[in-house]
Amino acid sequence: MKNRPIIPYSEESYPPFPTKGTLFWRRFVPWQLVRFVVLNIKIIRIVVGGHS
């Protein structure tokens, strides 16, 4: 691969647009609830482990 400079404000200097699948999972409320519960369980484990 060649090391070519990125021109500021050009198309390649911005992140790619998310795919339809990515947008679906970001907006799908049941999936967000599952992720919320999983994240909270991880946090609770860390906090409880620190207090013992």
mmCIF entry with sequence, helices, sheets and N, C-alpha, C, O atoms, coordinates in Angstrom:
data_MODEL
# 
_entry.id   MODEL 
# 
_entity.id                         1 
_entity.type                       polymer 
_entity.pdbx_number_of_molecules   1 
# 
_entity_poly.entity_id                      1 
_entity_poly.type                           'polypeptide(L)' 
_entity_poly.nstd_linkage                   no 
_entity_poly.nstd_monomer                   no 
_entity_poly.pdbx_seq_one_letter_code       MKNRPIIPYSEESYPPFPTKGTLFWRRFVPWQLVRFVVLNIKIIRIVVGGHS 
_entity_poly.pdbx_seq_one_letter_code_can   MKNRPIIPYSEESYPPFPTKGTLFWRRFVPWQLVRFVVLNIKIIRIVVGGHS 
_entity_poly.pdbx_strand_id                 A 
# 
loop_
_entity_poly_seq.entity_id 
_entity_poly_seq.num 
_entity_poly_seq.mon_id 
_entity_poly_seq.hetero 
1 1  MET n 
1 2  LYS n 
1 3  ASN n 
1 4  ARG n 
1 5  PRO n 
1 6  ILE n 
1 7  ILE n 
1 8  PRO n 
1 9  TYR n 
1 10 SER n 
1 11 GLU n 
1 12 GLU n 
1 13 SER n 
1 14 TYR n 
1 15 PRO n 
1 16 PRO n 
1 17 PHE n 
1 18 PRO n 
1 19 THR n 
1 20 LYS n 
1 21 GLY n 
1 22 THR n 
1 23 LEU n 
1 24 PHE n 
1 25 TRP n 
1 26 ARG n 
1 27 ARG n 
1 28 PHE n 
1 29 VAL n 
1 30 PRO n 
1 31 TRP n 
1 32 GLN n 
1 33 LEU n 
1 34 VAL n 
1 35 ARG n 
1 36 PHE n 
1 37 VAL n 
1 38 VAL n 
1 39 LEU n 
1 40 ASN n 
1 41 ILE n 
1 42 LYS n 
1 43 ILE n 
1 44 ILE n 
1 45 ARG n 
1 46 ILE n 
1 47 VAL n 
1 48 VAL n 
1 49 GLY n 
1 50 GLY n 
1 51 HIS n 
1 52 SER n 
# 
_struct_asym.id          A 
_struct_asym.entity_id   1 
# 
loop_
_struct_conf.conf_type_id 
_struct_conf.id 
_struct_conf.pdbx_PDB_helix_id 
_struct_conf.beg_label_comp_id 
_struct_conf.beg_label_asym_id 
_struct_conf.beg_label_seq_id 
_struct_conf.pdbx_beg_PDB_ins_code 
_struct_conf.end_label_comp_id 
_struct_conf.end_label_asym_id 
_struct_conf.end_label_seq_id 
_struct_conf.pdbx_end_PDB_ins_code 
_struct_conf.beg_auth_comp_id 
_struct_conf.beg_auth_asym_id 
_struct_conf.beg_auth_seq_id 
_struct_conf.end_auth_comp_id 
_struct_conf.end_auth_asym_id 
_struct_conf.end_auth_seq_id 
_struct_conf.pdbx_PDB_helix_class 
_struct_conf.details 
_struct_conf.pdbx_PDB_helix_length 
HELX_P HELX_P1 AA1 GLU A 11 ? SER A 13 ? GLU A 11 SER A 13 5 ? 3  
HELX_P HELX_P2 AA2 LYS A 20 ? ARG A 27 ? LYS A 20 ARG A 27 1 ? 8  
HELX_P HELX_P3 AA3 VAL A 29 ? GLY A 50 ? VAL A 29 GLY A 50 1 ? 22 
# 
_struct_conf_type.id          HELX_P 
_struct_conf_type.criteria    ? 
_struct_conf_type.reference   ? 
# 
loop_
_atom_site.group_PDB 
_atom_site.id 
_atom_site.type_symbol 
_atom_site.label_atom_id 
_atom_site.label_alt_id 
_atom_site.label_comp_id 
_atom_site.label_asym_id 
_atom_site.label_entity_id 
_atom_site.label_seq_id 
_atom_site.pdbx_PDB_ins_code 
_atom_site.Cartn_x 
_atom_site.Cartn_y 
_atom_site.Cartn_z 
_atom_site.occupancy 
_atom_site.B_iso_or_equiv 
_atom_site.pdbx_formal_charge 
_atom_site.auth_seq_id 
_atom_site.auth_comp_id 
_atom_site.auth_asym_id 
_atom_site.auth_atom_id 
_atom_site.pdbx_PDB_model_num 
ATOM 1   N N  . MET A 1 1  ? 0.828   -1.174 0.000  1.00 0.00 ? 1  MET A N  1 
ATOM 2   C CA . MET A 1 1  ? 0.000   0.000  0.000  1.00 0.00 ? 1  MET A CA 1 
ATOM 3   C C  . MET A 1 1  ? 0.875   1.242  0.000  1.00 0.00 ? 1  MET A C  1 
ATOM 4   O O  . MET A 1 1  ? 1.904   1.286  0.674  1.00 0.00 ? 1  MET A O  1 
ATOM 5   N N  . LYS A 1 2  ? 0.482   2.205  -0.725 1.00 0.00 ? 2  LYS A N  1 
ATOM 6   C CA . LYS A 1 2  ? 1.237   3.450  -0.776 1.00 0.00 ? 2  LYS A CA 1 
ATOM 7   C C  . LYS A 1 2  ? 0.794   4.366  0.361  1.00 0.00 ? 2  LYS A C  1 
ATOM 8   O O  . LYS A 1 2  ? -0.381  4.417  0.725  1.00 0.00 ? 2  LYS A O  1 
ATOM 9   N N  . ASN A 1 3  ? 1.753   5.076  0.898  1.00 0.00 ? 3  ASN A N  1 
ATOM 10  C CA . ASN A 1 3  ? 1.432   6.069  1.916  1.00 0.00 ? 3  ASN A CA 1 
ATOM 11  C C  . ASN A 1 3  ? 1.176   7.394  1.224  1.00 0.00 ? 3  ASN A C  1 
ATOM 12  O O  . ASN A 1 3  ? 2.102   8.148  0.925  1.00 0.00 ? 3  ASN A O  1 
ATOM 13  N N  . ARG A 1 4  ? -0.082  7.659  0.979  1.00 0.00 ? 4  ARG A N  1 
ATOM 14  C CA . ARG A 1 4  ? -0.415  8.919  0.327  1.00 0.00 ? 4  ARG A CA 1 
ATOM 15  C C  . ARG A 1 4  ? -1.133  9.802  1.333  1.00 0.00 ? 4  ARG A C  1 
ATOM 16  O O  . ARG A 1 4  ? -1.919  9.308  2.142  1.00 0.00 ? 4  ARG A O  1 
ATOM 17  N N  . PRO A 1 5  ? -0.874  11.084 1.293  1.00 0.00 ? 5  PRO A N  1 
ATOM 18  C CA . PRO A 1 5  ? -1.511  11.980 2.279  1.00 0.00 ? 5  PRO A CA 1 
ATOM 19  C C  . PRO A 1 5  ? -3.018  12.056 2.056  1.00 0.00 ? 5  PRO A C  1 
ATOM 20  O O  . PRO A 1 5  ? -3.509  11.987 0.929  1.00 0.00 ? 5  PRO A O  1 
ATOM 21  N N  . ILE A 1 6  ? -3.728  12.200 3.162  1.00 0.00 ? 6  ILE A N  1 
ATOM 22  C CA . ILE A 1 6  ? -5.179  12.376 3.093  1.00 0.00 ? 6  ILE A CA 1 
ATOM 23  C C  . ILE A 1 6  ? -5.466  13.867 3.005  1.00 0.00 ? 6  ILE A C  1 
ATOM 24  O O  . ILE A 1 6  ? -4.996  14.655 3.825  1.00 0.00 ? 6  ILE A O  1 
ATOM 25  N N  . ILE A 1 7  ? -6.224  14.230 2.023  1.00 0.00 ? 7  ILE A N  1 
ATOM 26  C CA . ILE A 1 7  ? -6.563  15.632 1.815  1.00 0.00 ? 7  ILE A CA 1 
ATOM 27  C C  . ILE A 1 7  ? -7.671  16.010 2.797  1.00 0.00 ? 7  ILE A C  1 
ATOM 28  O O  . ILE A 1 7  ? -8.704  15.342 2.846  1.00 0.00 ? 7  ILE A O  1 
ATOM 29  N N  . PRO A 1 8  ? -7.469  17.078 3.585  1.00 0.00 ? 8  PRO A N  1 
ATOM 30  C CA . PRO A 1 8  ? -8.513  17.463 4.542  1.00 0.00 ? 8  PRO A CA 1 
ATOM 31  C C  . PRO A 1 8  ? -9.845  17.759 3.855  1.00 0.00 ? 8  PRO A C  1 
ATOM 32  O O  . PRO A 1 8  ? -9.889  18.330 2.765  1.00 0.00 ? 8  PRO A O  1 
ATOM 33  N N  . TYR A 1 9  ? -10.899 17.367 4.503  1.00 0.00 ? 9  TYR A N  1 
ATOM 34  C CA . TYR A 1 9  ? -12.275 17.584 4.037  1.00 0.00 ? 9  TYR A CA 1 
ATOM 35  C C  . TYR A 1 9  ? -12.595 16.838 2.749  1.00 0.00 ? 9  TYR A C  1 
ATOM 36  O O  . TYR A 1 9  ? -13.583 17.150 2.084  1.00 0.00 ? 9  TYR A O  1 
ATOM 37  N N  . SER A 1 10 ? -11.782 15.870 2.393  1.00 0.00 ? 10 SER A N  1 
ATOM 38  C CA . SER A 1 10 ? -12.110 15.046 1.233  1.00 0.00 ? 10 SER A CA 1 
ATOM 39  C C  . SER A 1 10 ? -13.016 13.906 1.692  1.00 0.00 ? 10 SER A C  1 
ATOM 40  O O  . SER A 1 10 ? -13.199 13.704 2.893  1.00 0.00 ? 10 SER A O  1 
ATOM 41  N N  . GLU A 1 11 ? -13.571 13.177 0.766  1.00 0.00 ? 11 GLU A N  1 
ATOM 42  C CA . GLU A 1 11 ? -14.509 12.091 1.071  1.00 0.00 ? 11 GLU A CA 1 
ATOM 43  C C  . GLU A 1 11 ? -13.855 11.013 1.939  1.00 0.00 ? 11 GLU A C  1 
ATOM 44  O O  . GLU A 1 11 ? -14.512 10.445 2.811  1.00 0.00 ? 11 GLU A O  1 
ATOM 45  N N  . GLU A 1 12 ? -12.588 10.730 1.714  1.00 0.00 ? 12 GLU A N  1 
ATOM 46  C CA . GLU A 1 12 ? -11.936 9.647  2.449  1.00 0.00 ? 12 GLU A CA 1 
ATOM 47  C C  . GLU A 1 12 ? -11.511 10.036 3.859  1.00 0.00 ? 12 GLU A C  1 
ATOM 48  O O  . GLU A 1 12 ? -11.079 9.171  4.622  1.00 0.00 ? 12 GLU A O  1 
ATOM 49  N N  . SER A 1 13 ? -11.619 11.305 4.227  1.00 0.00 ? 13 SER A N  1 
ATOM 50  C CA . SER A 1 13 ? -11.250 11.705 5.579  1.00 0.00 ? 13 SER A CA 1 
ATOM 51  C C  . SER A 1 13 ? -12.415 11.566 6.561  1.00 0.00 ? 13 SER A C  1 
ATOM 52  O O  . SER A 1 13 ? -12.226 11.789 7.757  1.00 0.00 ? 13 SER A O  1 
ATOM 53  N N  . TYR A 1 14 ? -13.605 11.207 6.094  1.00 0.00 ? 14 TYR A N  1 
ATOM 54  C CA . TYR A 1 14 ? -14.764 11.006 6.949  1.00 0.00 ? 14 TYR A CA 1 
ATOM 55  C C  . TYR A 1 14 ? -14.996 9.510  7.170  1.00 0.00 ? 14 TYR A C  1 
ATOM 56  O O  . TYR A 1 14 ? -14.634 8.697  6.319  1.00 0.00 ? 14 TYR A O  1 
ATOM 57  N N  . PRO A 1 15 ? -15.600 9.138  8.311  1.00 0.00 ? 15 PRO A N  1 
ATOM 58  C CA . PRO A 1 15 ? -15.876 7.721  8.548  1.00 0.00 ? 15 PRO A CA 1 
ATOM 59  C C  . PRO A 1 15 ? -16.945 7.200  7.585  1.00 0.00 ? 15 PRO A C  1 
ATOM 60  O O  . PRO A 1 15 ? -17.737 7.981  7.057  1.00 0.00 ? 15 PRO A O  1 
ATOM 61  N N  . PRO A 1 16 ? -16.970 5.892  7.355  1.00 0.00 ? 16 PRO A N  1 
ATOM 62  C CA . PRO A 1 16 ? -17.972 5.335  6.442  1.00 0.00 ? 16 PRO A CA 1 
ATOM 63  C C  . PRO A 1 16 ? -19.374 5.396  7.060  1.00 0.00 ? 16 PRO A C  1 
ATOM 64  O O  . PRO A 1 16 ? -19.529 5.430  8.281  1.00 0.00 ? 16 PRO A O  1 
ATOM 65  N N  . PHE A 1 17 ? -20.377 5.410  6.198  1.00 0.00 ? 17 PHE A N  1 
ATOM 66  C CA . PHE A 1 17 ? -21.759 5.381  6.674  1.00 0.00 ? 17 PHE A CA 1 
ATOM 67  C C  . PHE A 1 17 ? -22.080 3.981  7.186  1.00 0.00 ? 17 PHE A C  1 
ATOM 68  O O  . PHE A 1 17 ? -21.623 2.997  6.604  1.00 0.00 ? 17 PHE A O  1 
ATOM 69  N N  . PRO A 1 18 ? -22.865 3.872  8.275  1.00 0.00 ? 18 PRO A N  1 
ATOM 70  C CA . PRO A 1 18 ? -23.233 2.543  8.762  1.00 0.00 ? 18 PRO A CA 1 
ATOM 71  C C  . PRO A 1 18 ? -24.147 1.827  7.766  1.00 0.00 ? 18 PRO A C  1 
ATOM 72  O O  . PRO A 1 18 ? -24.915 2.458  7.039  1.00 0.00 ? 18 PRO A O  1 
ATOM 73  N N  . THR A 1 19 ? -24.046 0.498  7.751  1.00 0.00 ? 19 THR A N  1 
ATOM 74  C CA . THR A 1 19 ? -24.869 -0.294 6.849  1.00 0.00 ? 19 THR A CA 1 
ATOM 75  C C  . THR A 1 19 ? -26.299 -0.350 7.379  1.00 0.00 ? 19 THR A C  1 
ATOM 76  O O  . THR A 1 19 ? -26.566 0.059  8.509  1.00 0.00 ? 19 THR A O  1 
ATOM 77  N N  . LYS A 1 20 ? -27.215 -0.859 6.559  1.00 0.00 ? 20 LYS A N  1 
ATOM 78  C CA . LYS A 1 20 ? -28.617 -0.990 6.991  1.00 0.00 ? 20 LYS A CA 1 
ATOM 79  C C  . LYS A 1 20 ? -28.727 -1.931 8.180  1.00 0.00 ? 20 LYS A C  1 
ATOM 80  O O  . LYS A 1 20 ? -29.528 -1.706 9.088  1.00 0.00 ? 20 LYS A O  1 
ATOM 81  N N  . GLY A 1 21 ? -27.918 -2.989 8.172  1.00 0.00 ? 21 GLY A N  1 
ATOM 82  C CA . GLY A 1 21 ? -27.937 -3.925 9.300  1.00 0.00 ? 21 GLY A CA 1 
ATOM 83  C C  . GLY A 1 21 ? -27.488 -3.277 10.592 1.00 0.00 ? 21 GLY A C  1 
ATOM 84  O O  . GLY A 1 21 ? -28.090 -3.502 11.642 1.00 0.00 ? 21 GLY A O  1 
ATOM 85  N N  . THR A 1 22 ? -26.441 -2.477 10.529 1.00 0.00 ? 22 THR A N  1 
ATOM 86  C CA . THR A 1 22 ? -25.950 -1.772 11.709 1.00 0.00 ? 22 THR A CA 1 
ATOM 87  C C  . THR A 1 22 ? -26.999 -0.814 12.241 1.00 0.00 ? 22 THR A C  1 
ATOM 88  O O  . THR A 1 22 ? -27.233 -0.755 13.448 1.00 0.00 ? 22 THR A O  1 
ATOM 89  N N  . LEU A 1 23 ? -27.628 -0.070 11.359 1.00 0.00 ? 23 LEU A N  1 
ATOM 90  C CA . LEU A 1 23 ? -28.673 0.864  11.788 1.00 0.00 ? 23 LEU A CA 1 
ATOM 91  C C  . LEU A 1 23 ? -29.854 0.129  12.408 1.00 0.00 ? 23 LEU A C  1 
ATOM 92  O O  . LEU A 1 23 ? -30.445 0.599  13.381 1.00 0.00 ? 23 LEU A O  1 
ATOM 93  N N  . PHE A 1 24 ? -30.199 -1.039 11.837 1.00 0.00 ? 24 PHE A N  1 
ATOM 94  C CA . PHE A 1 24 ? -31.308 -1.822 12.395 1.00 0.00 ? 24 PHE A CA 1 
ATOM 95  C C  . PHE A 1 24 ? -31.009 -2.216 13.833 1.00 0.00 ? 24 PHE A C  1 
ATOM 96  O O  . PHE A 1 24 ? -31.851 -2.011 14.707 1.00 0.00 ? 24 PHE A O  1 
ATOM 97  N N  . TRP A 1 25 ? -29.837 -2.776 14.103 1.00 0.00 ? 25 TRP A N  1 
ATOM 98  C CA . TRP A 1 25 ? -29.511 -3.226 15.449 1.00 0.00 ? 25 TRP A CA 1 
ATOM 99  C C  . TRP A 1 25 ? -29.359 -2.069 16.421 1.00 0.00 ? 25 TRP A C  1 
ATOM 100 O O  . TRP A 1 25 ? -29.625 -2.236 17.612 1.00 0.00 ? 25 TRP A O  1 
ATOM 101 N N  . ARG A 1 26 ? -28.943 -0.912 15.954 1.00 0.00 ? 26 ARG A N  1 
ATOM 102 C CA . ARG A 1 26 ? -28.854 0.261  16.831 1.00 0.00 ? 26 ARG A CA 1 
ATOM 103 C C  . ARG A 1 26 ? -30.236 0.750  17.248 1.00 0.00 ? 26 ARG A C  1 
ATOM 104 O O  . ARG A 1 26 ? -30.391 1.291  18.343 1.00 0.00 ? 26 ARG A O  1 
ATOM 105 N N  . ARG A 1 27 ? -31.232 0.570  16.404 1.00 0.00 ? 27 ARG A N  1 
ATOM 106 C CA . ARG A 1 27 ? -32.591 1.074  16.673 1.00 0.00 ? 27 ARG A CA 1 
ATOM 107 C C  . ARG A 1 27 ? -33.534 0.014  17.231 1.00 0.00 ? 27 ARG A C  1 
ATOM 108 O O  . ARG A 1 27 ? -34.649 0.348  17.631 1.00 0.00 ? 27 ARG A O  1 
ATOM 109 N N  . PHE A 1 28 ? -33.125 -1.249 17.270 1.00 0.00 ? 28 PHE A N  1 
ATOM 110 C CA . PHE A 1 28 ? -33.988 -2.357 17.686 1.00 0.00 ? 28 PHE A CA 1 
ATOM 111 C C  . PHE A 1 28 ? -34.049 -2.388 19.220 1.00 0.00 ? 28 PHE A C  1 
ATOM 112 O O  . PHE A 1 28 ? -33.101 -2.817 19.877 1.00 0.00 ? 28 PHE A O  1 
ATOM 113 N N  . VAL A 1 29 ? -35.174 -1.929 19.778 1.00 0.00 ? 29 VAL A N  1 
ATOM 114 C CA . VAL A 1 29 ? -35.306 -1.737 21.220 1.00 0.00 ? 29 VAL A CA 1 
ATOM 115 C C  . VAL A 1 29 ? -35.094 -3.022 22.022 1.00 0.00 ? 29 VAL A C  1 
ATOM 116 O O  . VAL A 1 29 ? -34.385 -2.966 23.027 1.00 0.00 ? 29 VAL A O  1 
ATOM 117 N N  . PRO A 1 30 ? -35.665 -4.191 21.645 1.00 0.00 ? 30 PRO A N  1 
ATOM 118 C CA . PRO A 1 30 ? -35.396 -5.394 22.439 1.00 0.00 ? 30 PRO A CA 1 
ATOM 119 C C  . PRO A 1 30 ? -33.894 -5.714 22.530 1.00 0.00 ? 30 PRO A C  1 
ATOM 120 O O  . PRO A 1 30 ? -33.420 -6.131 23.587 1.00 0.00 ? 30 PRO A O  1 
ATOM 121 N N  . TRP A 1 31 ? -33.163 -5.530 21.468 1.00 0.00 ? 31 TRP A N  1 
ATOM 122 C CA . TRP A 1 31 ? -31.717 -5.789 21.500 1.00 0.00 ? 31 TRP A CA 1 
ATOM 123 C C  . TRP A 1 31 ? -31.020 -4.795 22.437 1.00 0.00 ? 31 TRP A C  1 
ATOM 124 O O  . TRP A 1 31 ? -30.099 -5.165 23.165 1.00 0.00 ? 31 TRP A O  1 
ATOM 125 N N  . GLN A 1 32 ? -31.460 -3.540 22.416 1.00 0.00 ? 32 GLN A N  1 
ATOM 126 C CA . GLN A 1 32 ? -30.866 -2.537 23.292 1.00 0.00 ? 32 GLN A CA 1 
ATOM 127 C C  . GLN A 1 32 ? -31.132 -2.879 24.759 1.00 0.00 ? 32 GLN A C  1 
ATOM 128 O O  . GLN A 1 32 ? -30.273 -2.656 25.612 1.00 0.00 ? 32 GLN A O  1 
ATOM 129 N N  . LEU A 1 33 ? -32.310 -3.418 25.055 1.00 0.00 ? 33 LEU A N  1 
ATOM 130 C CA . LEU A 1 33 ? -32.612 -3.826 26.430 1.00 0.00 ? 33 LEU A CA 1 
ATOM 131 C C  . LEU A 1 33 ? -31.718 -4.975 26.873 1.00 0.00 ? 33 LEU A C  1 
ATOM 132 O O  . LEU A 1 33 ? -31.239 -4.987 28.007 1.00 0.00 ? 33 LEU A O  1 
ATOM 133 N N  . VAL A 1 34 ? -31.491 -5.937 25.991 1.00 0.00 ? 34 VAL A N  1 
ATOM 134 C CA . VAL A 1 34 ? -30.595 -7.058 26.305 1.00 0.00 ? 34 VAL A CA 1 
ATOM 135 C C  . VAL A 1 34 ? -29.192 -6.537 26.576 1.00 0.00 ? 34 VAL A C  1 
ATOM 136 O O  . VAL A 1 34 ? -28.573 -6.923 27.568 1.00 0.00 ? 34 VAL A O  1 
ATOM 137 N N  . ARG A 1 35 ? -28.681 -5.669 25.714 1.00 0.00 ? 35 ARG A N  1 
ATOM 138 C CA . ARG A 1 35 ? -27.340 -5.117 25.902 1.00 0.00 ? 35 ARG A CA 1 
ATOM 139 C C  . ARG A 1 35 ? -27.257 -4.309 27.196 1.00 0.00 ? 35 ARG A C  1 
ATOM 140 O O  . ARG A 1 35 ? -26.236 -4.342 27.883 1.00 0.00 ? 35 ARG A O  1 
ATOM 141 N N  . PHE A 1 36 ? -28.326 -3.585 27.532 1.00 0.00 ? 36 PHE A N  1 
ATOM 142 C CA . PHE A 1 36 ? -28.375 -2.804 28.759 1.00 0.00 ? 36 PHE A CA 1 
ATOM 143 C C  . PHE A 1 36 ? -28.238 -3.708 29.980 1.00 0.00 ? 36 PHE A C  1 
ATOM 144 O O  . PHE A 1 36 ? -27.474 -3.412 30.898 1.00 0.00 ? 36 PHE A O  1 
ATOM 145 N N  . VAL A 1 37 ? -28.983 -4.812 29.982 1.00 0.00 ? 37 VAL A N  1 
ATOM 146 C CA . VAL A 1 37 ? -28.933 -5.752 31.108 1.00 0.00 ? 37 VAL A CA 1 
ATOM 147 C C  . VAL A 1 37 ? -27.545 -6.378 31.207 1.00 0.00 ? 37 VAL A C  1 
ATOM 148 O O  . VAL A 1 37 ? -26.989 -6.468 32.301 1.00 0.00 ? 37 VAL A O  1 
ATOM 149 N N  . VAL A 1 38 ? -26.983 -6.807 30.095 1.00 0.00 ? 38 VAL A N  1 
ATOM 150 C CA . VAL A 1 38 ? -25.654 -7.432 30.103 1.00 0.00 ? 38 VAL A CA 1 
ATOM 151 C C  . VAL A 1 38 ? -24.606 -6.449 30.638 1.00 0.00 ? 38 VAL A C  1 
ATOM 152 O O  . VAL A 1 38 ? -23.766 -6.815 31.460 1.00 0.00 ? 38 VAL A O  1 
ATOM 153 N N  . LEU A 1 39 ? -24.662 -5.223 30.174 1.00 0.00 ? 39 LEU A N  1 
ATOM 154 C CA . LEU A 1 39 ? -23.703 -4.221 30.628 1.00 0.00 ? 39 LEU A CA 1 
ATOM 155 C C  . LEU A 1 39 ? -23.854 -3.958 32.123 1.00 0.00 ? 39 LEU A C  1 
ATOM 156 O O  . LEU A 1 39 ? -22.856 -3.833 32.832 1.00 0.00 ? 39 LEU A O  1 
ATOM 157 N N  . ASN A 1 40 ? -25.085 -3.873 32.604 1.00 0.00 ? 40 ASN A N  1 
ATOM 158 C CA . ASN A 1 40 ? -25.300 -3.638 34.032 1.00 0.00 ? 40 ASN A CA 1 
ATOM 159 C C  . ASN A 1 40 ? -24.818 -4.804 34.880 1.00 0.00 ? 40 ASN A C  1 
ATOM 160 O O  . ASN A 1 40 ? -24.288 -4.594 35.970 1.00 0.00 ? 40 ASN A O  1 
ATOM 161 N N  . ILE A 1 41 ? -24.992 -6.024 34.401 1.00 0.00 ? 41 ILE A N  1 
ATOM 162 C CA . ILE A 1 41 ? -24.480 -7.191 35.136 1.00 0.00 ? 41 ILE A CA 1 
ATOM 163 C C  . ILE A 1 41 ? -22.964 -7.126 35.224 1.00 0.00 ? 41 ILE A C  1 
ATOM 164 O O  . ILE A 1 41 ? -22.399 -7.422 36.276 1.00 0.00 ? 41 ILE A O  1 
ATOM 165 N N  . LYS A 1 42 ? -22.301 -6.749 34.153 1.00 0.00 ? 42 LYS A N  1 
ATOM 166 C CA . LYS A 1 42 ? -20.839 -6.619 34.180 1.00 0.00 ? 42 LYS A CA 1 
ATOM 167 C C  . LYS A 1 42 ? -20.403 -5.560 35.183 1.00 0.00 ? 42 LYS A C  1 
ATOM 168 O O  . LYS A 1 42 ? -19.446 -5.764 35.929 1.00 0.00 ? 42 LYS A O  1 
ATOM 169 N N  . ILE A 1 43 ? -21.099 -4.438 35.202 1.00 0.00 ? 43 ILE A N  1 
ATOM 170 C CA . ILE A 1 43 ? -20.755 -3.363 36.136 1.00 0.00 ? 43 ILE A CA 1 
ATOM 171 C C  . ILE A 1 43 ? -20.978 -3.808 37.576 1.00 0.00 ? 43 ILE A C  1 
ATOM 172 O O  . ILE A 1 43 ? -20.148 -3.537 38.444 1.00 0.00 ? 43 ILE A O  1 
ATOM 173 N N  . ILE A 1 44 ? -22.089 -4.488 37.834 1.00 0.00 ? 44 ILE A N  1 
ATOM 174 C CA . ILE A 1 44 ? -22.387 -4.975 39.182 1.00 0.00 ? 44 ILE A CA 1 
ATOM 175 C C  . ILE A 1 44 ? -21.311 -5.951 39.646 1.00 0.00 ? 44 ILE A C  1 
ATOM 176 O O  . ILE A 1 44 ? -20.889 -5.898 40.802 1.00 0.00 ? 44 ILE A O  1 
ATOM 177 N N  . ARG A 1 45 ? -20.861 -6.839 38.765 1.00 0.00 ? 45 ARG A N  1 
ATOM 178 C CA . ARG A 1 45 ? -19.804 -7.790 39.132 1.00 0.00 ? 45 ARG A CA 1 
ATOM 179 C C  . ARG A 1 45 ? -18.513 -7.068 39.518 1.00 0.00 ? 45 ARG A C  1 
ATOM 180 O O  . ARG A 1 45 ? -17.836 -7.466 40.466 1.00 0.00 ? 45 ARG A O  1 
ATOM 181 N N  . ILE A 1 46 ? -18.178 -6.017 38.788 1.00 0.00 ? 46 ILE A N  1 
ATOM 182 C CA . ILE A 1 46 ? -16.969 -5.264 39.097 1.00 0.00 ? 46 ILE A CA 1 
ATOM 183 C C  . ILE A 1 46 ? -17.099 -4.556 40.445 1.00 0.00 ? 46 ILE A C  1 
ATOM 184 O O  . ILE A 1 46 ? -16.172 -4.580 41.255 1.00 0.00 ? 46 ILE A O  1 
ATOM 185 N N  . VAL A 1 47 ? -18.241 -3.933 40.680 1.00 0.00 ? 47 VAL A N  1 
ATOM 186 C CA . VAL A 1 47 ? -18.455 -3.202 41.935 1.00 0.00 ? 47 VAL A CA 1 
ATOM 187 C C  . VAL A 1 47 ? -18.475 -4.159 43.128 1.00 0.00 ? 47 VAL A C  1 
ATOM 188 O O  . VAL A 1 47 ? -17.840 -3.890 44.148 1.00 0.00 ? 47 VAL A O  1 
ATOM 189 N N  . VAL A 1 48 ? -19.192 -5.261 43.007 1.00 0.00 ? 48 VAL A N  1 
ATOM 190 C CA . VAL A 1 48 ? -19.268 -6.225 44.107 1.00 0.00 ? 48 VAL A CA 1 
ATOM 191 C C  . VAL A 1 48 ? -17.890 -6.837 44.358 1.00 0.00 ? 48 VAL A C  1 
ATOM 192 O O  . VAL A 1 48 ? -17.513 -7.061 45.508 1.00 0.00 ? 48 VAL A O  1 
ATOM 193 N N  . GLY A 1 49 ? -17.144 -7.107 43.299 1.00 0.00 ? 49 GLY A N  1 
ATOM 194 C CA . GLY A 1 49 ? -15.805 -7.664 43.470 1.00 0.00 ? 49 GLY A CA 1 
ATOM 195 C C  . GLY A 1 49 ? -14.865 -6.691 44.148 1.00 0.00 ? 49 GLY A C  1 
ATOM 196 O O  . GLY A 1 49 ? -13.941 -7.118 44.842 1.00 0.00 ? 49 GLY A O  1 
ATOM 197 N N  . GLY A 1 50 ? -15.068 -5.413 43.971 1.00 0.00 ? 50 GLY A N  1 
ATOM 198 C CA . GLY A 1 50 ? -14.220 -4.419 44.605 1.00 0.00 ? 50 GLY A CA 1 
ATOM 199 C C  . GLY A 1 50 ? -14.535 -4.196 46.069 1.00 0.00 ? 50 GLY A C  1 
ATOM 200 O O  . GLY A 1 50 ? -13.706 -3.657 46.803 1.00 0.00 ? 50 GLY A O  1 
ATOM 201 N N  . HIS A 1 51 ? -15.713 -4.598 46.505 1.00 0.00 ? 51 HIS A N  1 
ATOM 202 C CA . HIS A 1 51 ? -16.123 -4.382 47.890 1.00 0.00 ? 51 HIS A CA 1 
ATOM 203 C C  . HIS A 1 51 ? -15.897 -5.594 48.772 1.00 0.00 ? 51 HIS A C  1 
ATOM 204 O O  . HIS A 1 51 ? -16.248 -5.567 49.951 1.00 0.00 ? 51 HIS A O  1 
ATOM 205 N N  . SER A 1 52 ? -15.329 -6.641 48.240 1.00 0.00 ? 52 SER A N  1 
ATOM 206 C CA . SER A 1 52 ? -15.128 -7.829 49.078 1.00 0.00 ? 52 SER A CA 1 
ATOM 207 C C  . SER A 1 52 ? -13.730 -7.907 49.630 1.00 0.00 ? 52 SER A C  1 
ATOM 208 O O  . SER A 1 52 ? -13.403 -8.847 50.354 1.00 0.00 ? 52 SER A O  1 
# 
